[in-house]
Amino acid sequence: MAQWTAIPVDSDALYLGTRIQKITISALVRHMLHTERFWIGAIDALPPGATLPLPGRASDLENVSDGKTLVLSYRKSFSENLQRLQNLSSETLGKEIVFVDRKYTVMGFLWSILGHHAYHLGQIDLVMRQQGMQAPEYMEWPEKGKVLG
């Protein structure tokens, strides 16, 4: 399990602020799980023009063990997020919201979430490889018989 918290090349550049102190597999998975769950859970209820706040601390994840337990928590949250996204109306997708002083439509913000997700997946892939772990091949999803999209 040390691979989940190992910092392969330590430097000040790996400090990401209060939400992720250092880039580790564990910290990145927790960050993605928390932020995506928060954002996707909040956007439908926001009135037009409202500001989406920054996610707070992920205190509900503090007692989740690294490894399989954390991965299962992420998979559950990912599945719930997909269900929420499938239920968004076209009116909601066109609604304007504000995040970090920038205006988005909900659809535009969802594209930003996708970028955020891809950015951190790339970091996880690199840290896994630096730790001698076999990173999963990109786009080899476990659901081979299901049409995605």
DSSP file (Angstrom, degrees, kcal/mol; ACC not computed):
  #  RESIDUE AA STRUCTURE BP1 BP2  ACC     N-H-->O    O-->H-N    N-H-->O    O-->H-N    TCO  KAPPA ALPHA  PHI   PSI    X-CA   Y-CA   Z-CA
    1    1 A M    >>        0   0    0      0, 0.0     3,-1.7     0, 0.0     4,-0.6   0.000 360.0 360.0 360.0 -13.3    0.0    0.0    0.0
    2    2 A A  H >>  +     0   0    0      1,-0.3     4,-1.1     2,-0.2     3,-0.9   0.789 360.0  68.5 -60.3 -25.3    3.0    2.3    0.3
    3    3 A Q  H 34 S+     0   0    0      1,-0.2    22,-0.5     2,-0.2    -1,-0.3   0.807  91.2  61.0 -63.4 -27.7    2.7    2.9   -3.5
    4    4 A W  H <4 S+     0   0    0     -3,-1.7    22,-3.0     1,-0.2    23,-0.4   0.788 117.2  28.1 -69.3 -27.3   -0.6    4.8   -2.9
    5    5 A T  H << S+     0   0    0     -3,-0.9    -1,-0.2    -4,-0.6    -2,-0.2   0.390  90.7 121.4-116.3   1.6    1.1    7.4   -0.7
    6    6 A A     <  -     0   0    0     -4,-1.1    19,-0.3    -3,-0.1    20,-0.1  -0.414  51.4-149.3 -69.3 140.6    4.7    7.4   -2.2
    7    7 A I        -     0   0    0      1,-0.2     3,-0.3    -2,-0.1    17,-0.1  -0.922  11.5-165.6-108.1 102.8    6.0   10.7   -3.6
    8    8 A P  S    S+     0   0    0      0, 0.0     2,-0.4     0, 0.0    -1,-0.2   0.868  78.3  16.6 -65.3 -40.5    8.3    9.5   -6.3
    9    9 A V  S    S-     0   0    0      2,-0.1     2,-0.4     5,-0.0     5,-0.1  -0.896  83.3-151.7-133.3 101.3   10.2   12.8   -6.9
   10   10 A D        +     0   0    0     -2,-0.4     2,-0.3    -3,-0.3    12,-0.0  -0.589  33.0 136.7 -83.1 130.4    9.7   15.2   -4.0
   11   11 A S    >   -     0   0    0     -2,-0.4     3,-1.6     1,-0.0     4,-0.1  -0.971  65.8-101.3-158.8 165.8    9.8   18.9   -4.8
   12   12 A D  G >  S+     0   0    0     -2,-0.3     3,-1.6     1,-0.3    -1,-0.0   0.769 116.0  69.5 -62.6 -24.7    8.0   22.1   -3.9
   13   13 A A  G 3  S+     0   0    0      1,-0.3    -1,-0.3     3,-0.0    -3,-0.1   0.697  88.4  64.4 -67.6 -18.0    6.3   21.9   -7.3
   14   14 A L  G <  S+     0   0    0     -3,-1.6     9,-0.7    -5,-0.1     2,-0.5   0.477  76.2 105.7 -84.5  -1.6    4.4   18.9   -6.1
   15   15 A Y    <   +     0   0    0     -3,-1.6     7,-0.2     7,-0.2     6,-0.2  -0.682  44.1 179.1 -79.5 125.1    2.5   21.0   -3.5
   16   16 A L        -     0   0    0      4,-1.4     3,-0.4    -2,-0.5     4,-0.4   0.104  43.2-104.0-115.5  21.4   -1.1   21.5   -4.7
   17   17 A G        -     0   0    0      4,-0.3    -1,-0.4     1,-0.2     0, 0.0  -0.506  64.2 -32.5  95.6-162.4   -2.5   23.5   -1.8
   18   18 A T  S    S+     0   0    0      1,-0.2     3,-0.3    -2,-0.2    -1,-0.2   0.771 132.1  52.6 -73.9 -26.5   -4.8   22.7    1.0
   19   19 A R  S    S+     0   0    0     -3,-0.4     2,-0.4     1,-0.3    -1,-0.2   0.878 125.2  20.0 -80.0 -36.6   -6.8   20.0   -0.9
   20   20 A I        -     0   0    0     -4,-0.4    -4,-1.4     1,-0.1    -1,-0.3  -0.928  65.2-175.3-132.0 109.1   -3.9   18.0   -2.1
   21   21 A Q  S    S+     0   0    0     -2,-0.4    -5,-0.5    -3,-0.3    -4,-0.3   0.945  75.8   5.1 -68.2 -48.1   -0.7   18.5   -0.1
   22   22 A K  S    S-     0   0    0     -7,-0.2     2,-0.8    -6,-0.1    -1,-0.2  -0.976  85.2-101.6-136.4 148.7    1.5   16.3   -2.3
   23   23 A I        +     0   0    0     -9,-0.7     2,-0.3    -2,-0.3     3,-0.1  -0.613  59.4 145.3 -73.9 111.6    0.8   14.5   -5.5
   24   24 A T     >  -     0   0    0     -2,-0.8     4,-2.4   -17,-0.1     5,-0.2  -0.924  61.1-110.1-136.5 163.1    0.2   10.8   -4.6
   25   25 A I  H  > S+     0   0    0    -22,-0.5     4,-2.5   -19,-0.3     5,-0.2   0.940 119.7  48.5 -58.6 -47.3   -2.1    8.2   -6.1
   26   26 A S  H  > S+     0   0    0    -22,-3.0     4,-2.5     1,-0.2     5,-0.2   0.932 111.9  47.5 -59.7 -48.7   -4.2    8.3   -3.0
   27   27 A A  H  > S+     0   0    0    -23,-0.4     4,-2.3     1,-0.2    -1,-0.2   0.894 113.5  48.1 -63.3 -40.3   -4.5   12.1   -2.8
   28   28 A L  H  X S+     0   0    0     -4,-2.4     4,-2.7     2,-0.2     5,-0.2   0.915 111.9  48.0 -68.6 -42.9   -5.4   12.4   -6.5
   29   29 A V  H  X S+     0   0    0     -4,-2.5     4,-2.7    -5,-0.2     5,-0.2   0.932 114.3  47.2 -63.0 -44.4   -8.0    9.6   -6.4
   30   30 A R  H  X S+     0   0    0     -4,-2.5     4,-2.7    -5,-0.2     5,-0.2   0.904 112.1  50.6 -62.1 -41.8   -9.6   11.2   -3.3
   31   31 A H  H  X S+     0   0    0     -4,-2.3     4,-2.8    -5,-0.2     5,-0.3   0.933 113.0  44.9 -62.7 -47.1   -9.5   14.7   -4.9
   32   32 A M  H  X S+     0   0    0     -4,-2.7     4,-2.2     2,-0.2     5,-0.4   0.935 114.1  49.4 -63.5 -45.8  -11.2   13.4   -8.1
   33   33 A L  H  X S+     0   0    0     -4,-2.7     4,-1.8    -5,-0.2     5,-0.2   0.943 116.5  41.9 -57.4 -49.8  -13.8   11.5   -6.2
   34   34 A H  H  X S+     0   0    0     -4,-2.7     4,-2.4    -5,-0.2    -2,-0.2   0.943 117.4  43.3 -67.2 -50.2  -14.6   14.4   -3.9
   35   35 A T  H  X S+     0   0    0     -4,-2.8     4,-3.2    -5,-0.2     5,-0.3   0.924 115.7  47.0 -67.3 -43.6  -14.6   17.2   -6.5
   36   36 A E  H  X S+     0   0    0     -4,-2.2     4,-2.4    -5,-0.3     5,-0.3   0.916 113.7  48.2 -65.5 -41.5  -16.5   15.4   -9.2
   37   37 A R  H  X S+     0   0    0     -4,-1.8     4,-1.8    -5,-0.4    -1,-0.2   0.924 115.3  46.1 -61.9 -43.7  -19.2   14.1   -6.7
   38   38 A F  H  X S+     0   0    0     -4,-2.4     4,-1.3    -5,-0.2    -2,-0.2   0.959 116.2  42.9 -64.0 -52.5  -19.5   17.7   -5.3
   39   39 A W  H >X S+     0   0    0     -4,-3.2     4,-1.9     1,-0.2     3,-0.6   0.945 117.4  44.0 -62.0 -50.2  -19.7   19.5   -8.6
   40   40 A I  H 3X S+     0   0    0     -4,-2.4     4,-0.5    -5,-0.3    -1,-0.2   0.841 114.0  51.8 -67.9 -31.9  -22.1   17.0  -10.4
   41   41 A G  H 3< S+     0   0    0     -4,-1.8     4,-0.3    -5,-0.3    -1,-0.2   0.741 115.5  41.6 -72.1 -22.6  -24.3   16.8   -7.3
   42   42 A A  H <X S+     0   0    0     -4,-1.3     4,-0.9    -3,-0.6     3,-0.5   0.762  94.6  74.3 -97.6 -27.4  -24.6   20.6   -7.1
   43   43 A I  H  < S+     0   0    0     -4,-1.9     3,-0.4     1,-0.2    -2,-0.1   0.827  92.0  54.5 -65.8 -33.9  -25.1   21.8  -10.6
   44   44 A D  T  < S+     0   0    0     -4,-0.5    -1,-0.2     1,-0.2    -2,-0.1   0.887 110.1  46.5 -66.3 -37.4  -28.7   20.7  -11.1
   45   45 A A  T  4 S+     0   0    0     -3,-0.5    -1,-0.2    -4,-0.3    -2,-0.2   0.627  87.6 105.4 -82.4 -13.6  -30.0   22.5   -8.0
   46   46 A L  S  < S-     0   0    0     -4,-0.9     3,-0.1    -3,-0.4     6,-0.1  -0.458  71.5-126.8 -69.0 134.8  -28.2   25.8   -8.7
   47   47 A P    >   -     0   0    0      0, 0.0     3,-2.1     0, 0.0    -1,-0.1  -0.456  45.7 -76.3 -72.8 156.7  -30.4   28.7   -9.9
   48   48 A P  T 3  S+     0   0    0      0, 0.0    49,-0.2     0, 0.0     3,-0.1  -0.258 120.3  16.7 -54.2 135.8  -29.3   30.4  -13.1
   49   49 A G  T 3  S+     0   0    0     47,-3.7    48,-0.2     1,-0.3    -3,-0.0   0.360  93.8 139.0  83.6  -4.6  -26.4   32.8  -12.5
   50   50 A A    <   -     0   0    0     -3,-2.1    48,-2.5    46,-0.4     2,-0.5  -0.280  55.5-113.4 -72.7 158.4  -25.5   31.2   -9.2
   51   51 A T  B     -a   98   0A   0     46,-0.2    48,-0.2    -3,-0.1    -1,-0.1  -0.815  17.6-140.3 -95.4 127.8  -22.0   30.7   -8.0
   52   52 A L        -     0   0    0     46,-3.4    48,-0.5    -2,-0.5   -13,-0.0  -0.778  27.4-135.8 -83.1 118.0  -20.8   27.1   -7.6
   53   53 A P        -     0   0    0      0, 0.0     3,-0.1     0, 0.0    -1,-0.0  -0.262  23.3 -94.2 -72.8 162.5  -18.6   27.1   -4.5
   54   54 A L        -     0   0    0      1,-0.1     2,-0.1   -16,-0.0   -19,-0.0  -0.475  50.7 -98.3 -66.6 145.1  -15.3   25.3   -4.2
   55   55 A P        -     0   0    0      0, 0.0     3,-0.1     0, 0.0    -1,-0.1  -0.426  40.9-139.3 -63.4 141.6  -15.6   21.9   -2.7
   56   56 A G        -     0   0    0      1,-0.2   -18,-0.1   -22,-0.1     2,-0.0   0.070  46.8 -41.8 -81.6-160.5  -14.8   21.8    1.0
   57   57 A R        -     0   0    0      1,-0.1     2,-1.0     2,-0.0     3,-0.3  -0.349  49.3-129.4 -65.7 147.6  -12.8   19.2    2.9
   58   58 A A    >   +     0   0    0      1,-0.2     3,-2.2   -39,-0.1     4,-0.5  -0.444  46.9 154.7 -94.0  58.9  -13.5   15.6    2.0
   59   59 A S  G >   +     0   0    0     -2,-1.0     3,-1.0     1,-0.3     4,-0.4   0.790  66.5  64.0 -61.6 -27.4  -13.9   14.5    5.6
   60   60 A D  G 3  S+     0   0    0     -3,-0.3    -1,-0.3     1,-0.2     3,-0.2   0.641 102.6  50.7 -70.9 -11.6  -16.1   11.6    4.5
   61   61 A L  G X  S+     0   0    0     -3,-2.2     3,-1.6     1,-0.1    -1,-0.2   0.510  83.0  90.1 -99.6  -6.8  -13.1   10.1    2.7
   62   62 A E  T <  S+     0   0    0     -3,-1.0    -1,-0.1    -4,-0.5    -2,-0.1   0.803  91.6  43.5 -62.8 -29.6  -10.7   10.4    5.6
   63   63 A N  T 3  S+     0   0    0     -4,-0.4     2,-0.6    -3,-0.2    -1,-0.3   0.316  86.9 109.1 -99.3   8.6  -11.5    6.9    6.9
   64   64 A V  S <  S-     0   0    0     -3,-1.6     6,-0.1     1,-0.0     2,-0.0  -0.761  70.4-126.8 -87.2 124.6  -11.6    5.2    3.5
   65   65 A S      > -     0   0    0     -2,-0.6     5,-0.8     1,-0.1    -2,-0.1  -0.335  22.7-108.7 -69.7 148.4   -8.6    2.9    3.2
   66   66 A D  T > 5S+     0   0    0      3,-0.2     3,-0.6     4,-0.1     2,-0.3  -0.245  84.0  28.7 -66.0 164.1   -6.2    3.2    0.3
   67   67 A G  T 3>5S+     0   0    0      1,-0.2     4,-2.4     2,-0.1     3,-0.3  -0.628 124.4   1.8  88.3-140.3   -6.2    0.5   -2.4
   68   68 A K  H 3>5S+     0   0    0     -2,-0.3     4,-2.8     1,-0.2    -1,-0.2   0.844 130.1  54.3 -57.1 -40.3   -9.3   -1.6   -3.2
   69   69 A T  H <>5S+     0   0    0     -3,-0.6     4,-2.0     2,-0.2    -1,-0.2   0.917 111.6  44.9 -62.5 -43.3  -11.6    0.2   -0.8
   70   70 A L  H  ><S+     0   0    0     -5,-0.8     4,-2.4    -3,-0.3    -2,-0.2   0.907 112.9  50.9 -67.2 -41.4  -10.8    3.6   -2.2
   71   71 A V  H  X S+     0   0    0     -4,-2.4     4,-2.7     1,-0.2    -2,-0.2   0.916 110.1  49.8 -62.4 -42.8  -11.1    2.3   -5.8
   72   72 A L  H  X S+     0   0    0     -4,-2.8     4,-2.3     2,-0.2    -1,-0.2   0.891 110.2  50.9 -63.5 -39.1  -14.5    0.8   -5.0
   73   73 A S  H  X S+     0   0    0     -4,-2.0     4,-2.3    -5,-0.2    -2,-0.2   0.909 111.7  48.0 -62.6 -42.1  -15.6    4.1   -3.4
   74   74 A Y  H  X S+     0   0    0     -4,-2.4     4,-3.0     2,-0.2    -2,-0.2   0.927 110.9  50.2 -65.1 -44.2  -14.5    5.9   -6.6
   75   75 A R  H  X S+     0   0    0     -4,-2.7     4,-2.3     2,-0.2    -2,-0.2   0.902 111.2  49.3 -61.9 -40.7  -16.3    3.4   -8.9
   76   76 A K  H  X S+     0   0    0     -4,-2.3     4,-2.3     2,-0.2    -1,-0.2   0.938 113.8  45.4 -62.8 -47.1  -19.5    3.8   -6.9
   77   77 A S  H  X S+     0   0    0     -4,-2.3     4,-2.7     1,-0.2    -2,-0.2   0.902 111.2  53.1 -63.7 -41.5  -19.3    7.6   -7.0
   78   78 A F  H  X S+     0   0    0     -4,-3.0     4,-2.3     2,-0.2    -1,-0.2   0.911 110.0  48.2 -60.1 -43.8  -18.5    7.5  -10.7
   79   79 A S  H  X S+     0   0    0     -4,-2.3     4,-1.9     2,-0.2    -1,-0.2   0.908 112.3  48.5 -63.4 -43.4  -21.6    5.4  -11.4
   80   80 A E  H  X S+     0   0    0     -4,-2.3     4,-2.2     1,-0.2    -2,-0.2   0.892 110.5  51.9 -64.3 -39.5  -23.8    7.7   -9.4
   81   81 A N  H  X S+     0   0    0     -4,-2.7     4,-2.6     2,-0.2    -2,-0.2   0.914 107.3  52.1 -63.6 -42.6  -22.3   10.7  -11.2
   82   82 A L  H  X S+     0   0    0     -4,-2.3     4,-2.2     1,-0.2    -1,-0.2   0.902 109.1  50.5 -60.3 -40.5  -23.1    9.1  -14.6
   83   83 A Q  H  X S+     0   0    0     -4,-1.9     4,-1.1     2,-0.2    -1,-0.2   0.925 110.4  49.2 -63.2 -44.0  -26.7    8.6  -13.5
   84   84 A R  H >< S+     0   0    0     -4,-2.2     3,-0.5     1,-0.2     4,-0.4   0.916 111.0  50.3 -60.5 -43.0  -27.0   12.2  -12.4
   85   85 A L  H >< S+     0   0    0     -4,-2.6     3,-1.3     1,-0.2    -1,-0.2   0.891 106.3  54.8 -64.3 -39.5  -25.6   13.4  -15.7
   86   86 A Q  H 3< S+     0   0    0     -4,-2.2    -1,-0.2     1,-0.3    -2,-0.2   0.772 106.9  53.1 -64.2 -24.8  -28.0   11.2  -17.7
   87   87 A N  T << S+     0   0    0     -4,-1.1    -1,-0.3    -3,-0.5     2,-0.2   0.459  80.8 114.4 -91.4  -1.5  -30.9   12.9  -15.8
   88   88 A L    <   -     0   0    0     -3,-1.3     2,-0.1    -4,-0.4    -3,-0.0  -0.510  62.5-133.5 -72.5 135.4  -29.9   16.5  -16.6
   89   89 A S     >  -     0   0    0     -2,-0.2     4,-2.4     1,-0.1     5,-0.2  -0.410  19.7-113.1 -82.3 162.4  -32.4   18.3  -18.8
   90   90 A S  H  > S+     0   0    0      1,-0.2     4,-1.4     2,-0.2    -1,-0.1   0.828 119.8  57.5 -64.2 -29.2  -31.4   20.4  -21.8
   91   91 A E  H  > S+     0   0    0      2,-0.2     4,-0.7     1,-0.2    -1,-0.2   0.933 108.0  45.6 -63.9 -45.1  -32.6   23.4  -19.9
   92   92 A T  H >4 S+     0   0    0      1,-0.2     3,-1.0     2,-0.2    14,-0.5   0.914 109.2  55.4 -63.5 -42.6  -30.2   22.6  -17.1
   93   93 A L  H 3< S+     0   0    0     -4,-2.4    14,-2.6     1,-0.3    15,-0.3   0.809 111.1  45.3 -61.8 -29.4  -27.3   22.0  -19.5
   94   94 A G  H 3< S+     0   0    0     -4,-1.4    -1,-0.3    -3,-0.2    -2,-0.2   0.537  87.9 115.0 -89.9  -7.8  -27.9   25.5  -21.0
   95   95 A K    <<  -     0   0    0     -3,-1.0    11,-1.8    -4,-0.7     2,-0.4  -0.355  66.4-125.1 -65.1 139.8  -28.1   27.2  -17.6
   96   96 A E  E     + B   0 105A   0      9,-0.2   -47,-3.7    10,-0.1   -46,-0.4  -0.719  34.7 170.3 -88.2 136.2  -25.4   29.7  -16.8
   97   97 A I  E     - B   0 104A   0      7,-3.1     7,-2.8    -2,-0.4     2,-0.4  -0.877  26.5-127.0-134.2 168.4  -23.4   29.3  -13.6
   98   98 A V  E     +aB  51 103A   0    -48,-2.5   -46,-3.4    -2,-0.3     2,-0.4  -0.969  23.6 175.4-121.3 134.9  -20.3   30.9  -12.2
   99   99 A F  E >  S- B   0 102A   0      3,-2.7     3,-1.3    -2,-0.4    -2,-0.0  -0.974  73.6 -12.0-140.4 126.5  -17.2   29.1  -10.9
  100  100 A V  T 3  S-     0   0    0    -48,-0.5    -1,-0.1    -2,-0.4     3,-0.1   0.915 129.0 -54.2  48.5  51.7  -14.1   30.8   -9.7
  101  101 A D  T 3  S+     0   0    0      1,-0.2     2,-0.4    -3,-0.0    -1,-0.3   0.667 116.4 112.8  61.8  21.0  -15.3   34.1  -11.2
  102  102 A R  E <   -B   99   0A   0     -3,-1.3    -3,-2.7     2,-0.0     2,-0.4  -0.969  63.6-129.2-123.6 140.9  -15.8   32.6  -14.6
  103  103 A K  E     +B   98   0A   0     -2,-0.4     2,-0.3    -5,-0.2    -5,-0.2  -0.705  33.5 166.2 -90.5 137.3  -19.2   32.1  -16.4
  104  104 A Y  E     -B   97   0A   0     -7,-2.8    -7,-3.1    -2,-0.4     2,-0.3  -0.951  36.9-123.7-137.2 155.6  -20.1   28.8  -17.8
  105  105 A T  E  >  -B   96   0A   0     -2,-0.3     4,-2.6    -9,-0.3    -9,-0.2  -0.656  42.4-108.8 -82.4 162.6  -23.1   27.0  -19.1
  106  106 A V  H  > S+     0   0    0    -11,-1.8     4,-2.4   -14,-0.5   -12,-0.2   0.921 123.6  52.2 -59.0 -41.3  -23.6   23.8  -17.2
  107  107 A M  H  > S+     0   0    0    -14,-2.6     4,-1.7     1,-0.2    -1,-0.2   0.921 109.0  49.7 -61.2 -42.9  -22.5   21.9  -20.4
  108  108 A G  H  > S+     0   0    0    -15,-0.3     4,-1.6     1,-0.2    -1,-0.2   0.893 110.5  50.0 -61.3 -39.8  -19.4   24.1  -20.6
  109  109 A F  H  X S+     0   0    0     -4,-2.6     4,-2.3     1,-0.2    -1,-0.2   0.872 105.4  56.7 -67.8 -35.6  -18.6   23.3  -17.0
  110  110 A L  H  X S+     0   0    0     -4,-2.4     4,-2.1     1,-0.2    -1,-0.2   0.878 104.8  52.6 -62.5 -36.3  -19.1   19.6  -17.6
  111  111 A W  H  X S+     0   0    0     -4,-1.7     4,-2.2     2,-0.2    -1,-0.2   0.886 107.8  51.7 -63.9 -37.4  -16.4   19.9  -20.3
  112  112 A S  H  X S+     0   0    0     -4,-1.6     4,-2.6     2,-0.2    -2,-0.2   0.888 107.1  52.4 -65.4 -38.1  -14.2   21.5  -17.7
  113  113 A I  H  X S+     0   0    0     -4,-2.3     4,-2.7     2,-0.2    -2,-0.2   0.907 108.0  52.0 -62.7 -40.6  -14.9   18.6  -15.3
  114  114 A L  H  X S+     0   0    0     -4,-2.1     4,-2.6     2,-0.2    -2,-0.2   0.919 110.4  47.9 -61.1 -43.1  -13.8   16.2  -18.1
  115  115 A G  H  X S+     0   0    0     -4,-2.2     4,-2.5     2,-0.2    -2,-0.2   0.911 111.5  50.4 -62.4 -42.6  -10.6   18.2  -18.5
  116  116 A H  H  X S+     0   0    0     -4,-2.6     4,-2.1     2,-0.2    -2,-0.2   0.914 111.7  48.7 -59.7 -44.9  -10.0   18.1  -14.8
  117  117 A H  H  X S+     0   0    0     -4,-2.7     4,-2.4     1,-0.2    -2,-0.2   0.935 112.7  46.4 -62.1 -48.7  -10.6   14.3  -14.7
  118  118 A A  H  X S+     0   0    0     -4,-2.6     4,-2.2     1,-0.2    -2,-0.2   0.889 109.8  55.0 -64.0 -39.7   -8.2   13.7  -17.7
  119  119 A Y  H  X S+     0   0    0     -4,-2.5     4,-1.5     1,-0.2    -1,-0.2   0.938 113.1  40.9 -58.1 -49.2   -5.5   15.9  -16.2
  120  120 A H  H  X S+     0   0    0     -4,-2.1     4,-2.6     2,-0.2    -1,-0.2   0.827 110.1  57.6 -74.1 -31.3   -5.5   14.0  -12.9
  121  121 A L  H  X S+     0   0    0     -4,-2.4     4,-2.6     2,-0.2    -1,-0.2   0.906 106.4  51.3 -62.2 -39.2   -5.8   10.6  -14.6
  122  122 A G  H  X S+     0   0    0     -4,-2.2     4,-2.2     2,-0.2    -2,-0.2   0.895 109.6  49.4 -63.1 -39.9   -2.6   11.5  -16.5
  123  123 A Q  H  X S+     0   0    0     -4,-1.5     4,-2.6     2,-0.2     5,-0.2   0.924 111.2  49.1 -64.1 -43.4   -0.9   12.4  -13.2
  124  124 A I  H  X S+     0   0    0     -4,-2.6     4,-2.7     1,-0.2    -2,-0.2   0.921 109.8  52.3 -61.8 -44.1   -2.0    9.1  -11.6
  125  125 A D  H  X S+     0   0    0     -4,-2.6     4,-2.2     1,-0.2    -1,-0.2   0.931 111.7  45.9 -57.2 -47.5   -0.7    7.2  -14.6
  126  126 A L  H  X S+     0   0    0     -4,-2.2     4,-2.4     1,-0.2    -2,-0.2   0.919 113.2  48.1 -64.3 -44.5    2.7    8.8  -14.4
  127  127 A V  H  X S+     0   0    0     -4,-2.6     4,-1.4     2,-0.2    -1,-0.2   0.898 110.7  52.6 -65.0 -38.8    3.0    8.3  -10.6
  128  128 A M  H  <>S+     0   0    0     -4,-2.7     5,-2.8    -5,-0.2     3,-0.4   0.942 111.3  46.1 -59.3 -47.1    1.9    4.6  -11.0
  129  129 A R  H ><5S+     0   0    0     -4,-2.2     3,-1.5     1,-0.2    -2,-0.2   0.874 109.3  54.5 -65.5 -37.3    4.6    4.1  -13.6
  130  130 A Q  H 3<5S+     0   0    0     -4,-2.4    -1,-0.2     1,-0.3    -2,-0.2   0.774 107.6  52.0 -67.0 -24.3    7.2    5.9  -11.5
  131  131 A Q  T 3<5S-     0   0    0     -4,-1.4    -1,-0.3    -3,-0.4    -2,-0.2   0.352 122.2-107.9 -91.1   5.5    6.4    3.5   -8.6
  132  132 A G  T < 5S+     0   0    0     -3,-1.5     2,-0.3     1,-0.3    -3,-0.2   0.665  73.7 140.7  78.6  16.0    6.9    0.5  -10.9
  133  133 A M      < -     0   0    0     -5,-2.8     2,-0.8    -6,-0.2    -1,-0.3  -0.638  59.2-115.3 -91.5 150.5    3.1   -0.3  -11.1
  134  134 A Q        -     0   0    0     -2,-0.3     3,-0.1    -3,-0.1    -5,-0.1  -0.765  32.9-147.2 -83.6 110.0    1.4   -1.4  -14.3
  135  135 A A        -     0   0    0     -2,-0.8     3,-0.1   -10,-0.1   -10,-0.0  -0.518  25.2-100.5 -76.6 146.1   -1.0    1.4  -15.2
  136  136 A P        -     0   0    0      0, 0.0     2,-0.2     0, 0.0    -1,-0.1  -0.317  41.1-102.3 -63.7 148.6   -4.2    0.4  -16.9
  137  137 A E    >   -     0   0    0      3,-0.1     3,-1.4     1,-0.1     2,-0.1  -0.507  45.9 -99.9 -69.5 139.8   -4.4    0.8  -20.7
  138  138 A Y  T 3  S+     0   0    0      1,-0.2    -1,-0.1    -2,-0.2     3,-0.1  -0.386 100.8   7.1 -65.2 135.7   -6.3    3.9  -21.6
  139  139 A M  T 3  S+     0   0    0      1,-0.2     2,-1.0    -2,-0.1    -1,-0.2   0.637  84.6 129.1  67.7  20.5   -9.9    3.2  -22.8
  140  140 A E    <   -     0   0    0     -3,-1.4    -1,-0.2     2,-0.0    -3,-0.1  -0.652  41.5-175.9 -99.1  75.5   -9.9   -0.5  -21.9
  141  141 A W        -     0   0    0     -2,-1.0    -3,-0.0     2,-0.1    -4,-0.0  -0.349  33.3-126.5 -72.4 149.8  -13.1   -0.3  -19.9
  142  142 A P  S    S+     0   0    0      0, 0.0     2,-1.5     0, 0.0     3,-0.2   0.757  95.8  79.7 -69.2 -22.0  -14.4   -3.4  -18.0
  143  143 A E    >   +     0   0    0      1,-0.2     3,-0.6     2,-0.1    -2,-0.1  -0.614  52.5 161.3 -87.5  82.5  -17.8   -3.1  -19.7
  144  144 A K  T 3  S+     0   0    0     -2,-1.5    -1,-0.2     1,-0.2    -3,-0.0   0.795  72.2  47.7 -74.6 -27.9  -17.0   -4.6  -23.1
  145  145 A G  T 3  S+     0   0    0     -3,-0.2     2,-0.4     2,-0.1    -1,-0.2   0.487  95.3  90.0 -92.0  -2.1  -20.6   -5.4  -24.0
  146  146 A K  S <  S-     0   0    0     -3,-0.6     2,-0.6     1,-0.0    -3,-0.0  -0.774  74.6-129.3-101.3 137.1  -22.1   -2.0  -23.1
  147  147 A V        -     0   0    0     -2,-0.4     2,-0.4     2,-0.0    -2,-0.1  -0.747  27.9-146.4 -81.3 122.2  -22.3    0.9  -25.5
  148  148 A L              0   0    0     -2,-0.6    -1,-0.0     1,-0.2     0, 0.0  -0.722 360.0 360.0 -92.6 138.1  -20.8    3.9  -23.8
  149  149 A G              0   0    0     -2,-0.4    -1,-0.2     0, 0.0    -2,-0.0   0.389 360.0 360.0 129.7 360.0  -22.1    7.4  -24.4
